[in-house]
Amino acid sequence: AIWAPRGRGGAASVRGASTGRCLEEWILRPPKMMPASTIYVVGFPLEVFPRDLKNFCRFLPGFVEADVPPTNSQEPPVLFARFLTSADAAAAAQRISGQPFDLDQPQMILSAELASRDVDARAGPVAVPQQQPRPQTMVTTIPGRGVTTTIAVGATMQQPGGYGAQKRSLNPAEELLTLTVLGVREKGLSLDSLQEWFAACPGCVALQVNERLDGIFAKFASRIEAEYAMAEAGSQNLGAEWARRNLDENGVPPGAAPVAAAPQHMAAAPVMMYGNLGDPGQPPPKRAYAVDGELTTITVLSMREKGLQQGDLEAWFRKRPGYMGLQVNTRLDGLFVRFVTAADAEQALIEANNLQYRAEWARRNLDVGKESELNTITVLGARDKGLTIEQLQQWFQQRPGYAAIKVNERIDGVFVKFNSGAEAAQAMADANEMQFRAEWARRNLDQTP
């Protein structure tokens, strides 16, 4: 569920202030909350020291910090330990539960469970598991337009080490923690709505609006929370990408005072987005659908600005599973890549952004015609792989959509052409299951005599 029109009867229409055209009002669903990654542990002896408990989990994978709330001398201590991810926390709880803390007192069995929200070592104890929403933070209204204005969002509970919005993140010099969405109006979005959406993301500590770039920058307390927000933004077609550098550690330009926001205890209300009806700038559709069916095309824009080489990008995308075809747009300095399925495209998108390519979903599918569609694959170095040319010829000739094959004895390989890119992609997948190590050819096999 990504985009949904307001109301049961369809989208509401409002008149645009600048164009006079009718705009369609859309609702962007608020981001999902990250699962808590804090466990609480009970079953310790009365005489154990808090310092010993704080170090109890320090060698478990993903450990971040611990807190032992004060208790009176008649109450056994309770340990709260936070981990990098909910999976790390669940694994730690499973490992601890059922074990004695002291081998001399085997009857004292520990019990560990996930807490309802994450620990803040400076803010005191967290609640034990109860089905209640985790606290949120919301941004205040930005005062004025036409200039870059920054606001800070309080997010103490969700930040590593319990740091507040005015504190430095764990490794600010090493980790990139800032996301950006640029060209907001072209994407059919609004800066105000994106402010509210990012402010509702777990771990958001600062926001900055840049009117000149028509964009917004959002900084997070940790890399994990930034990656989570990136994934949520990608699922809703916001076109978020990694910024070149982090916002100032306080989330504000030098000399500017941040405007702290009051925490909200309920999930943010749906955020409204607007787009022109029948115009390419309308809100992006659900990722699963495009004009011609399933949306299976992604894009990387402004390649030179990102320090990327067109040839390297083309070669990289051609090797992705399900690759179907690509097209270069010189005006946008971009590359559009289509895949066989949406799952293939989404996997390529994730891998590309892990490499800092800042890929995003295209607005519509690339029209992969006969001239631009790559439908030829190759297997090189057959003898080194324990294969023979005859075996490869016989095997590929039985694949669905097989069209032609060409042997190149100099490089000890074969080039195989299929009727479509989809059939070529399927043949390549089948070949690699057989350990043939097939790959896309650089160009299609020419069948002309």
N, C-alpha and C positions, 0 to 999 in steps of 0.2 A: 504494500500500500504506500504509494508515493504521493502523487497529486490527486486531490479530490475537490470537486466543485462544492461551493457552499450550499447547504440545504439539500433536501431530498429530491427536489424537483429539477436540479441542474444548477448551472453557474449563474450567479447574479451579475447584472451588467451595471457599470457605473461609467460616467463620462470623464474622459481624461482632461486634466486642466490645461495642458499645453497643446494637445492635438485636436481636442474636440471630438475625437473618435471614441467609440464605445469600447470600454475595457472590460475584460472578464475577470471577476474576482475569484482567486483560488486560495485554498488553504494548504499551507505547508505543515505537515505533522511535526510536532516537537521531537527533538532527538531523544532516542532511547537512553535511559540511564545505564551507566556501566554497572555490572554486578559488583557487589562489595567484595573487596579482597582482604578483609580483616577477619581474623578468627578470635574467639575468646576461649580461654582454657581455664578449667576449674579442676579441683581435686588435689591442690598443693597442700603440704603440711603447714600448720600455723607458724612454725618457726623459720620458714624460709625467708631470705632477705629479698627485697624488691630488686636490688641490683642483679642478683642471680637470675631472677625471672626475666628481667629485660634482656639478658644474654642467652636465654634458654633456646630461642629459635634462630639465633644469628647465623648458624651454619646450614640452615635449611634453604633450598633453592628459592630465589626470589625474595628473600627477606628484606624489608625496608626499615621498619622501626617497630618499637614496642612501647607499651604503656602499662603501668601497674597502678590503678587508682588507690588512694589511701583507704585503709580500713582500720577498725579498732582491733585491739589485741585478741578479741574473741572471735573474729571473723577470718576465715581462710582467705588468702589473697586470690585475686583474679588477674589473669594476664590477657592483654589485648595485643595481638601482633598483626601488623599489616605487611602484605606481600605485593609484588609488582602486578600480578594478575589474579583474577578469581580462581584460575586453574591452579596456580601456585598455592593459594590459600587452601583450596579444597584438598590438594595433595598433602599439605602440612597437617591439616586437621585429621586426615585419615591415618597418617603416620603416627601422630601423637595419641589419638584416642585408644584407650585400652591398655596403655603402657603405665607402669608405676614411675613416679618421679624419683623415688628413693628406693633402691634395691633392698635396703634394710627394712623398708616398710611396704612390702608388696601389696598390702591390702589397700593402700592409697592409690587408686586408679585414676588416671587423668581422663578428662573428657573435653574434646575440642569441637566447636561448631562455628559456622560462619556467622558473623555479626550482621546486624541489619544495615549498618553503614560503616564507613571507614574511620579508622582511628586518627585522632589528632593529638599527638603527645602533649601539646601545649594547652589544649582545650579541655583536657580531662577525659573521663571515661565515656565510652559510647554505649548505646543501648544494646541489650541482648536481642536476639532475633525476634522481631515483630513485623507483621505485614503492614508497613507504613512507607510512604514515599520518602526518598532521601531529600534532604534540604537542597534547594536550588538557589542560584543567584540570578538576578535580573539587572539589566543595565538601565541607567536613568536616561531621560531624553537628552539627546545631544543639543547643546545650546548653539544655535546659529548654523548656517550653511555657507558654502562657498569657500571655506577654508578647512584645512585638515584639523579635526578635533578629536581628542582622545578621551576615553573614559576608562576607569578601572572597575573591575568587578570583584567583589569580595568572594573568595572561594577557599576559605581556610581549611575546611574539613577534607576536601578532596585533593589537597596538594601534598607532595612527598615531604616527609619530615615535619608536617604541621605548619609549614611556612604560610604566611598570609600573602595578600596581594602585593604588599610592599617589600617582600623578601625575595632574595635571589633564589632561582631554581637550583637543583642539586649540581648540575654541570652546565651552566649557561654557556661556557666557552666551547663546549664540545657538542652539545645537542641543539638541533634546530627544533624549536617548539612552536613556531608561528606558521599559521595557515593564512591564505589569502583567497579572496574571490574578486576577480577583476572583470571589467566590462559588464557591470551589473545590469544596466538598462538593456544592453543588447541581449541579455539572457532572459529578459522579461521579469526581472526581479526588482526589488527595491532595497535601498540601503537600510532604511528603518527596520524592515522586516528581517533582514539578515542580522542586524544588531541583536534583535530579540532572540533569533534562532541560536546564534553563537553563544549569547549570554546564558542560554538554557543548557548548553553542553557541559558535561561534567569536567571540572578542572579548568574552565576558562578564567584567566586572571586579568586580562586586559584586552581592550578593543581599540582600534584606531580606524577612523574613516578618512579616506583620501578622495576628495571630490574631483581633483584633477585626473586621477586615474580611474574614477568611477568605481572605486573598490573599497574593500574592507579587509583589515588585518586582525587576526585573533591569535593571542598568545595563550599557551596552556602551561599548566604547572609541571607536566611531565610529558615525555615522548609518547608514552602509552596512551595518555588522554588525548594528545594531539592526533595520533594515528586513529584513535577511535572516532574522533570528530571528523577526520578526513573520510573514513569509511561511511559514516552516517551521511555526510554531505554528498558523497558519491552515490549513495543509494537514492538520494532525492534529486540527483542531476543538478547540483548547485555549481558544478565546475570548480570546486576548490582545488588548490594546489599549494605546494610548499613555498613559503616566501624565501627570498634570497638570504635574509638574515632575521634575527629575532627582533621583536620590539624592544625598546628600552626595558631594563630589568624591572622598573617600576611601572611599565606600561604607558609612560607618558613622555613627551619630548622634554628636554631640559628646560627648566624654568616654569613648566606648566604643572598646576596642581591637579591631581587625579580627583575624580568625583566618585566617591565610594557609593555602592548601591546597597540597599537593604536586602537581606536574604529573603527569599520566598520559600515557603514551606510546602508549596504545592507545585506540581509540574506546570510548566508554562502553558498558557492557552495556545491553541493553534494560531500560527502566524499567517497573515494574509499576504498573498502575492498577486500582482497584476500583470496582465499581458494583453497585447492587442489581438483582437479576434481576427483570424485569417491572416495574421502577419507572422513572419519568421521569428519575431521577438516574443511570441507568446510563451507562457510557461512551458518548460520542457515536459513532454509526456512521460508516462511511466517508462522506465528503462526497457521493459519487456515488449513495448510496442512502438512501431514507427509507421510512417505513411504507407509503406509497403509491407507491413507485418512486423515481425520481430526486429527490434533495434539491435544490430550486431556490428555497429561501426563506432570506432573510437578515433580520436584525433590528437595530435601533438602540434600546437601552434607556436609561432615565434621561435623557430628552431635556433636561428643565429643568436637571438637574444639570450637563449638558455645555454649557449655554448655547445650546441649539438650539431653533428654533421649529418646531412641528409642521407648520404650513402650508408653510414653506420646504422642509422635508424632503420632504413629499408632492410638491410641485411638482418637486423635483430628481429624485426616484426615478421619477416618471411619465415623465420624458424619457429615461430610460436605455433602451438597446436591449434588446428582449425583455421589457420590463415587462408584467406580466400582471394584477396586482391588489395591493391593500394593505389592511391592517387596523390600526386603532389600539387599543392596550390601555391604558386609562386607569389601571388598577391598577398596572401595571409602568411607566407613563409611557413606553411604547415603541411602535415602529412595526414591523410585520412586512410584508415586501415579497416577493412571489413573482414569479418570472421564468419565461419559456418553457423555457429550458434551464439546466443547471448552469453552462455556460460564460458565459451572460448574467449569471447571479447572481454568479459569481466575479469577472467584470469590474466589475460594480457595486460589489462588496465592496471591491475594490482601490481604485477611484476614490473611494469614500466615505471610506476610511481615509486616503487621501492628503489629504483635506479635514478630517481630524481628527474624523470623525463617530464613530469607534470602533464600527463595525459588526461583526457576527459572524454565524456561521451559526446559524440557528434549529435547534431540536431535531427539528422535523418540519415538513412543508409546510403552508403556509396553505391552508385550505379556501376556495378562491375560488368562491363560488356566484354565481348570477345577479344577486343583489342587490349584491354587493360587487365583482364583476368589472368592470373598466373595458374596454369593447369599442368605444369611439368615438374616432375620430381627426379631426383638422381640418387644413385648409390655409387660411391667412388671407392677405389682401393679394394676391389672385391677379394683378391687373393689374401690380402692382409686380414680380412674378416673371415677367412675360411670358406669363401663362397666361390662359385664359378659363374662365368657370364651366362652359360647355358641354363643353369638353375634359376638365375634371376630373370632371364627372358621367359622361361616357362611359367614362373610364378606370377609375374606382372601381367602376362597375357590373359590370365584367368581372373584378374580383378575387374569388378564392375566399372564400366565407363572407359575401359582401356581403348586408346586410339592408335598409338604408335610407340615404337621403341627404337632407340639408336644406340649402338655400341661404340664406345671410344676406347680403343685398345691402348692408346698412349697413356691415358690416365686410369686404365683398368676399371672402367665404370660403364654404366648404362644411364641413359636419359629416357624417361617414360612420360608420354603425354596422355592426358585423359580428356574426356569430353567436357568436363567442367572442373572448376576449382574445388568444389565440394567433393567430387569423386577422387580427385587427386589427393585432397587432405585425408580422406578416409583410407586410401591406399597407403599413404605414408604412415598413418597410425598403425595399420595392420602390419606393414613392413617392419616397423620398429618394435612391435611386439615379437617379431621373429628375430630381433637383434640385427637387422640389416643396416641400421643407422642411416636411414634415408633422410634426405633433406630437400628443401626447395631448390630448384635450379635458378640461375640468375635471370633467365629468360625462357620463353616458351620454345619448345621444339618446333622447327619449321618442317611441315610435312610436304612442302612443295617439291617436285622432282628437281 
